[in-house]
Amino acid sequence: MGDQSGLLDGGCTCRYLRYRLGSAPMFVHCCHCRWCQRETGAAFALNALIEADRVQLLSGEVEVVATPTASGKGQKIARCPRCRIAVWSNYAGAGDAIRFIRVGTLDEPDRCPPDIHIYTASQQPWVVLPAGVPAVPEYYRASEQWPAASLERRAAVLAKSRPAG
């Protein structure tokens, strides 16, 4: 889960948007699916999963763009309204409770290396995955990959976000 110490700040290219993560992320995905390849124009997307209430917008405002996904449930991508850089997403599965921070928008992205490589069945053939980092052909069960502390954080935030009854 990357570096546990210090604050993680980030933002868009034009610096209108600035944000701060209030803690280390719960888990970091490196996604090699074709949808992520298309959205990023790159070989993969690197997303740090963190509770939405731990993301503080320091300056600027985001513009949320509804975007289709392979699941059909869609995602909401938060972008800078000026330079159009995507800074995070919210996927339907976790709703608004968990943000998928675009690691490349962090001031120090090297502090959040991937904890897992997902959808490797569609990874570009020239991408070499590092030894010692889990890699799965499609998706996975968090209970089998996430550390206990991150699972506790995830359960707490999802419990808070679901309506009672």
C-alpha positions as CSV (number, residue, x, y, z in Angstrom):
1,M,0.0,0.0,0.0
2,G,2.7,2.4,-0.8
3,D,4.4,4.6,1.7
4,Q,2.5,4.9,5.0
5,S,4.1,8.1,6.2
6,G,3.5,11.7,5.4
7,L,0.7,13.4,3.4
8,L,0.1,12.7,-0.2
9,D,-0.8,15.8,-2.2
10,G,-1.8,15.9,-5.9
11,G,-3.6,17.8,-8.6
12,C,-4.1,18.5,-12.2
13,T,-1.6,19.7,-14.8
14,C,-2.6,23.4,-14.7
15,R,-2.6,23.3,-10.9
16,Y,-6.1,24.7,-10.6
17,L,-7.1,21.5,-8.8
18,R,-5.2,20.5,-5.7
19,Y,-6.1,17.7,-3.3
20,R,-4.6,15.9,-0.3
21,L,-5.0,12.3,0.9
22,G,-5.6,12.1,4.6
23,S,-4.0,8.7,4.9
24,A,-2.3,6.1,2.8
25,P,-4.6,4.4,0.3
26,M,-6.3,1.1,1.2
27,F,-4.9,-0.6,-1.9
28,V,-3.4,0.2,-5.3
29,H,-4.6,-1.4,-8.5
30,C,-2.6,-1.5,-11.8
31,C,-5.4,-2.3,-14.3
32,H,-4.5,-3.7,-17.7
33,C,-8.0,-3.9,-19.1
34,R,-8.7,-2.5,-22.6
35,W,-11.1,0.1,-21.2
36,C,-8.4,1.6,-19.0
37,Q,-6.0,1.4,-21.9
38,R,-8.4,3.4,-24.0
39,E,-9.3,5.9,-21.2
40,T,-5.6,6.7,-20.4
41,G,-4.1,6.3,-23.8
42,A,-1.5,4.1,-22.1
43,A,-0.8,0.5,-21.3
44,F,-2.6,0.6,-18.0
45,A,-4.2,2.7,-15.3
46,L,-2.8,3.0,-11.8
47,N,-5.5,3.8,-9.1
48,A,-5.1,4.2,-5.4
49,L,-8.3,3.3,-3.6
50,I,-9.1,5.5,-0.6
51,E,-12.2,6.5,1.4
52,A,-13.8,9.6,-0.2
53,D,-13.9,11.4,3.1
54,R,-10.1,11.1,3.3
55,V,-9.7,13.2,0.1
56,Q,-9.6,16.9,0.8
57,L,-10.0,19.3,-2.1
58,L,-7.4,22.0,-1.3
59,S,-8.3,24.3,-4.3
60,G,-10.4,24.4,-7.3
61,E,-13.5,22.3,-8.1
62,V,-13.9,19.1,-10.0
63,E,-16.2,18.5,-12.9
64,V,-17.7,15.0,-12.8
65,V,-18.2,13.2,-16.1
66,A,-20.3,10.1,-16.4
67,T,-18.4,7.5,-18.4
68,P,-19.3,4.0,-19.5
69,T,-17.5,0.9,-18.3
70,A,-17.3,-2.7,-19.4
71,S,-19.6,-3.8,-16.6
72,G,-22.3,-1.5,-17.9
73,K,-22.6,0.2,-14.4
74,G,-20.5,3.2,-15.4
75,Q,-18.1,5.4,-13.5
76,K,-17.9,9.0,-12.5
77,I,-14.6,10.6,-13.5
78,A,-13.6,13.8,-11.6
79,R,-11.7,16.1,-14.0
80,C,-10.3,19.6,-13.8
81,P,-12.7,21.8,-15.7
82,R,-9.8,23.8,-17.1
83,C,-7.1,21.3,-18.3
84,R,-9.5,18.3,-18.3
85,I,-7.1,16.0,-16.4
86,A,-8.8,13.1,-14.6
87,V,-7.8,13.1,-10.9
88,W,-10.1,10.3,-9.6
89,S,-13.0,8.1,-10.3
90,N,-15.9,6.6,-8.4
91,Y,-17.1,3.3,-9.7
92,A,-20.7,2.0,-9.3
93,G,-19.6,-0.9,-7.2
94,A,-18.3,1.2,-4.4
95,G,-20.5,4.2,-5.1
96,D,-19.3,7.6,-3.8
97,A,-17.7,6.1,-0.7
98,I,-14.4,5.0,-2.3
99,R,-12.4,7.1,-4.7
100,F,-9.9,5.6,-7.2
101,I,-7.2,8.3,-7.2
102,R,-5.2,8.5,-10.4
103,V,-1.7,7.8,-9.0
104,G,0.0,9.8,-11.8
105,T,-1.7,13.0,-10.5
106,L,0.0,12.7,-7.1
107,D,3.0,15.0,-6.5
108,E,5.0,11.8,-5.5
109,P,3.4,9.0,-7.5
110,D,6.4,6.7,-6.7
111,R,5.0,6.4,-3.1
112,C,2.1,4.4,-4.4
113,P,3.4,1.4,-6.3
114,P,0.8,-1.3,-7.3
115,D,-0.3,-3.8,-4.8
116,I,-1.8,-5.9,-7.5
117,H,-2.0,-6.1,-11.3
118,I,-5.5,-6.8,-12.6
119,Y,-6.9,-7.8,-16.0
120,T,-3.5,-9.1,-17.0
121,A,-5.2,-11.3,-19.6
122,S,-5.4,-8.1,-21.8
123,Q,-2.1,-6.5,-20.8
124,Q,0.1,-5.3,-23.6
125,P,2.5,-8.1,-24.5
126,W,5.6,-5.8,-24.1
127,V,4.6,-4.9,-20.5
128,V,6.8,-6.9,-18.1
129,L,5.2,-7.4,-14.6
130,P,7.5,-7.3,-11.6
131,A,8.2,-10.4,-9.6
132,G,6.7,-10.4,-6.1
133,V,3.5,-8.4,-6.9
134,P,0.3,-10.4,-7.3
135,A,-1.1,-10.5,-10.8
136,V,-4.5,-11.9,-11.8
137,P,-6.0,-12.5,-15.3
138,E,-9.2,-10.6,-14.4
139,Y,-10.5,-9.3,-11.0
140,Y,-10.0,-10.8,-7.5
141,R,-11.5,-11.0,-4.1
142,A,-10.3,-8.2,-1.7
143,S,-10.5,-10.7,1.2
144,E,-7.8,-12.8,-0.5
145,Q,-5.4,-9.9,-1.4
146,W,-5.9,-6.9,0.9
147,P,-4.2,-6.6,4.3
148,A,-6.5,-6.9,7.3
149,A,-6.3,-3.2,8.2
150,S,-7.4,-2.2,4.7
151,L,-10.3,-4.7,4.7
152,E,-11.4,-3.1,8.0
153,R,-11.3,0.4,6.5
154,R,-13.2,-0.8,3.4
155,A,-15.9,-2.6,5.5
156,A,-16.3,0.5,7.7
157,V,-16.7,3.0,4.8
158,L,-19.1,0.7,2.9
159,A,-21.2,0.2,6.0
160,K,-21.5,4.0,6.5
161,S,-22.4,4.5,2.8
162,R,-25.3,2.0,2.7
163,P,-28.7,3.2,3.8
164,A,-30.2,1.6,6.9
165,G,-33.1,-0.7,6.6
